[in-house]
């Protein structure tokens, strides 16, 4: 039973989409800059309004209920429609604006700070995306995307600007036969069986899990847990330092592997002048992190 006399709040809808994207209340709260208990209460308010449970808590975080799965695409469409309505009204004011999406472990603070320094009157927003949200560029939820190549986007539809490259590293559990090596070669890993990946388009994607009989895994944290348990090993860009936070994992440089490339992607033919300005700012300040 919903709250009579009250309209559906877009803020609550946005909170739900962020939790659904992260599949974890803690990470969603950090992304939204709100306290986790407060976020939980807001989701409960939305569920009360809709009269249905949208999310279930599980040991790994959260998952969508059947009602949540039905509501998610509608919620995303509602937020997009609201954004388009806002842009339509604001367009005559000629305020420059851009929404920048970024994924995985990438830190885009330097580029955003530089862009705001160059254009202090522009409206610049950022949005964290997981690997399933790459369609945000196509559906115009974001104007530009900073991510690791390759991306599941048609080359004819996007304009891609390389920003920097990073070497690869092997991540293995402590005590693994390769853990004490100064480095390994790409040839040594060639015989390892790659786990299925929904977005794997080449032999050297940015994130690879290697191991016989490994099931498809979506959550990055679950992938690291699989490696730590000894069931798999992982190939990651050296700039991704999340694995170093775990004392039970060891990283080893890989020689002879193609580098991981960080790119800026936008829609071809997009007339937004802030995209070109973002491209120039990103090229000026975004470099591979020191390792």
N, C-alpha and C positions, 0 to 999 in steps of 0.2 A: 504494500500500500504506500503510495508516494505522499509527500508532504503537500496537502491541498493548499492552493493559493500561492505556491512557489513555483517558479520556472526552473527548468534545468540549467544549472550553472556551467558555463563553458570552462571555468577554472577546474571544476571537479572532473569534467570530461578529459581535460588535458592531463590532469594528475593520473587518471586511469590509463591513458595511452602511454605515459612514461613508465608506469609500473609494468604494464604489459610488455613494453620494449625491453626493459631490464630483467624482467622475471625475478625481481628481487626488490623488496621494500627499502632495504638499506641503501642500495645503489641508486634507486630512484629518488629517494629523499635527498641524497647528496647532489644529484643532478639538478633537482628542483630548488635546492638551498632551503629546505624546510626540515623540521625535526621529524624523525620517523614516526613517533607516536601521533603527531599531528596529521601526517600523511595517512596513516591508518584510519584515523577518525574521519577524514574527508572522503576516503574511499567507502567507508561504512555509510556516510551520508548519501553518497551517490547510489549505493546498493539499496538503501532504504527508499530513496525516491523512485527508483526503477522497480522496486519490488522483486529483485532477483539478486542472487549472489554472483558476482562477476569473477572473483579470484579465490583460489584455494591456496593455503599455505602448505608447502611440501618441504622436506628436509633440505633441498637445494635452493629454496627460495619461494617462488609462487608460480602458479600456472593458471591459465584461463579455464573457467568453467565453460560448459556448453553455451550458457547465456553470455558469458564474456566473449567467447569466440564469435557469436552472432553480433554482439554490440560493437566490437572493435572496429571493423571497417566502417560502420555507420558513424562512430565517434570520430574517426580520422577524417571522414568526408565532412562532418559537421564543422570541425576545426578549420579545415581548408576553406569551406564556404564562408566562414566568419572572417578569415584572413582576407579573402578576395573581396568581400563586402567592404572591409575596412580600407583596403587599398583603392577601391573604386571611389570612395568618398574623399580620400586624402590626395588622390592623384592631381587635382588642380592646384594643390599647394606646392607641388614641385619639390617636396622633401625627398632627398635621395635616401634610399633604404636598401638593405640587403640582409637576407637570412643565410647564414653559412652553416652547413652541416659538416660534421667531422665524425670519424669513426675510430673504433678500437682504442689503441693506446696513444694515438697522436695528440700532441699538445700544439694548439694553434694560437696560443696566447700572443706570441710575438707578432704574428700577422695581423690579428685583430687590434692589438694595441697600436701598431703602426698605421693601420687604416683609420682608426679613430683619431690619431694624432694629425693625420693629413686632412681628414674631413670631419671636424668636430661637430658639425651640424647634421651629419647624416645619422640615420637610424640604423644601427648595426646590431643584429642579434645572432646568437649561435644556438645550435641544436645538436645535442649528442645523438648519434644514430648507431644502432647495432647492425650486424651484417644483413638482417632482414629488412632494414629500413632504407636500403639503397634506392628503392623506388621513390623516395621523397624528392629526388631531383626530377624525376619524370612527372610526378603529380604536382609539382611546383610548391611543395611544402617548404623547400629551400631553393635558393637561387644558385648556389654553388656548393660543391662538395669537395672536401679535402680527405683523401683516402689513399689506400695502398692499391696499386695495380696488381693484377688485372681486375676489372669490375664487370659485372654482368650487365653492361649497357651497350647498346648498339653504337658502333663507332661512327656511323653516319648521323647519329642524333646528338652527339656531344662534341664539345671542344675540350681537348685534354692538354694541360700544361704540366710538364715534369717540373718538380720542385727540387728534390734531392734523392739520393740513393743510399741504401744501407747494406752492409754485408749481412750474411746469415749466421746464425749460431744454432748449435744442437743443444737441446735441453734433455737431460737424462736424470734418472733418480740417483741419489748418492749411493755409491757402491756398484754402479753399473760398470761393465767392462771398458767403456769409453770415458768414464768420468775423470780419470787421471791423465787423459791425453792432452797434450799442448794444443792439438788441432786434429780435425778429421778432414777427409777429402769428400767431395761430392760423389766420387766413384765408389767409395766405401758404403755409401748409403743407397746406391742405385738398386741394390737387391731387396731393400726393405719394402714391404707391402704398404701402400698408402691407404689410410682409412677413407671411406666414402665421404665426400664433401659436396654439399648442394651447389656451391659456387665454384668448384674447382674446374678451371678452364685450361690450365697448362700443367706441365709437370712440376713447375716451381711457383706455386701460389705463395702468398705472403705467410700463411700459416698452414703447416702440414703436420698431421699426426701419422706416424708410421708404426705399424704393428699388425701382425697377422690376426684376423678375426676381430678386429676392433670395430664396434658398431658406430654408426653416425652419431656425433655428439655436437650439440649446438652451443652450449655454454662454455665460455673460455675457461672458467674456473673448473668445470667438470673435466675439461681436457687436461689441465694441469694435474688434477687429482688422478686421472688415469695414468699419466706419466709417473707421478710419484709412487703409485702402487706397483710400478714395474711392468705394466701391461703394454706400454707403448713408449715411444720417444717422440720428440717434437722438433720441428725446424721452424725457427722464428727469426724475425729481423732483430739485429743486435740492439736497436733502439727500444725494443719492448722490454722494459725492465720489471714487468710484473712477476716474472718467474723468479727473479732474484730475491723477492720478498719471502720466499719459502726456503728454509734451511735444508729441506730434504731434496732439493733440486740443484743440479750443477749445470753450468753452461760451458760449451766447448766451441771455439771458432770453427767454421767450415771453410775450407779452401776449395776454390774452383767452382763454387756455386754462383749462379747469376744473382746480382744484387736485388734487394727489394726496393721498389720505386714508389715514392710518395708523389701523388699528382693532385692537381686542382682540376676539377671537371665542372663544366657548365653546359647548359643547353645551347646548341647551335642556333644562331639567329636571335638569341635573347637580346632585346634592346636596352636592358638595364645597364646604365653606364657604370654602376658601382661594381659590376663584375670585372670589367677591365681594370678598374682601380684596385680591386682586391688582388687581381693577378699580379699587378706591378708591385704592390706592397708585399705579397707573399714571396715573390721572387727575390725581393731585396733583403728579407730578414729570415726566411725559413731555411735552415741548413740542418744537415744531419747532426743529431746530438752526439756529444763526445762520449766515448765508451772506454 
